Amino acid sequence: MRLTLQEAFLAAAVTGILMFLLRLLPFMLFIKKEPPVFFKFAGKYIPAIAIAVLCISCLREKTTDKIFFASSDIAGAYSPDSVAAGFIAITACILLHLWKKNSMLSIFTGTILYMILS
């Protein structure tokens, strides 16, 4: 289904308004009181958990494809250099995050380092 120009603008406007309201909601709910313990936990640990999930999914894909598809074209896409680049970038990402405690810095640096090495 193709949208007309007016329908596309309307869809974009509605989506933007809803995103704004959803991001505003936590501030409106907890303006006068302390947020629950769960939100404090999430704010503290979610960035590190997200980095761990990205690292594990990256390594799992490379190592399992190399093991299980060794005779296929999929294995050719992952050279040992590419796997080593992944390990180096992930190590740099983790160390940078432990040192600077800045999720955006560590994720972007790890990604850029991986792109340069591979």
C-alpha positions in Angstrom: 0.0 0.0 0.0 1.4 3.3 -1.0 0.8 6.4 1.1 0.0 9.8 -0.4 2.1 12.7 0.7 -0.5 13.9 3.1 -0.9 10.5 4.7 2.9 10.1 5.1 3.2 13.5 6.8 0.2 12.6 9.1 1.8 9.3 10.0 5.1 11.0 10.7 3.4 13.7 12.8 1.4 11.1 14.9 4.5 9.0 15.4 6.5 12.0 16.5 3.8 13.2 19.0 3.4 9.7 20.4 7.2 9.3 20.9 7.4 12.7 22.6 4.6 11.8 24.9 6.0 8.4 25.8 9.4 9.9 26.6 7.7 12.6 28.7 5.6 10.1 30.6 8.2 8.9 33.2 9.1 12.5 34.0 5.4 13.4 34.6 4.9 10.2 36.7 7.8 10.8 39.0 8.0 14.6 39.2 7.1 14.7 42.9 8.4 11.4 44.2 11.4 9.1 43.9 11.3 6.5 41.1 11.0 2.9 42.0 14.1 0.8 42.7 13.6 -1.0 39.4 14.2 2.2 37.4 17.3 3.0 39.4 18.6 -0.5 38.7 17.8 -0.2 35.0 19.4 3.2 34.6 22.6 1.9 36.3 23.0 -1.6 34.6 21.1 -1.5 31.3 24.0 0.1 29.3 26.5 -2.6 30.4 23.9 -5.3 29.8 23.3 -3.9 26.3 27.0 -4.0 25.6 27.3 -7.6 26.8 24.4 -8.7 24.6 25.9 -7.0 21.5 29.3 -8.6 22.3 27.8 -12.1 22.8 25.7 -11.9 19.7 28.6 -10.7 17.6 30.9 -13.5 18.8 28.2 -16.2 18.7 27.4 -15.5 15.0 31.1 -15.5 14.0 32.2 -18.6 15.9 29.1 -20.8 15.3 29.0 -19.9 11.5 32.7 -20.8 11.3 32.2 -24.2 13.2 28.9 -25.3 11.6 29.2 -24.0 8.1 32.9 -24.7 7.5 32.3 -26.1 4.1 29.9 -23.5 2.8 30.0 -19.9 1.5 29.0 -18.6 4.9 32.3 -19.6 6.5 34.2 -17.8 3.8 32.6 -14.5 4.9 34.3 -14.8 8.3 38.1 -15.0 8.0 40.2 -15.5 11.1 41.2 -11.9 10.7 37.6 -10.9 11.0 37.1 -12.9 14.1 40.2 -11.5 15.6 39.0 -8.0 14.8 35.8 -8.7 16.6 37.6 -9.9 19.7 39.9 -6.9 19.7 37.0 -4.4 19.2 35.0 -6.1 22.0 37.9 -6.1 24.4 38.5 -2.4 23.6 34.8 -1.7 24.1 34.7 -3.4 27.5 37.9 -1.8 28.8 36.8 1.6 27.6 33.5 1.2 29.3 35.1 0.1 32.5 37.5 3.0 32.4 35.2 5.9 31.3 31.8 4.6 32.2 30.3 6.1 29.1 28.1 3.8 27.1 27.9 5.9 23.9 31.7 6.4 23.8 32.5 2.7 24.3 29.9 1.4 21.8 30.9 3.9 19.1 34.6 3.3 19.7 34.2 -0.4 19.6 32.1 -0.2 16.4 34.6 2.1 14.6 37.5 0.0 15.7 35.9 -3.1 14.4 35.1 -1.4 11.1 38.7 -0.2 10.8 40.2 -3.6 11.6 37.9 -5.6 9.4 
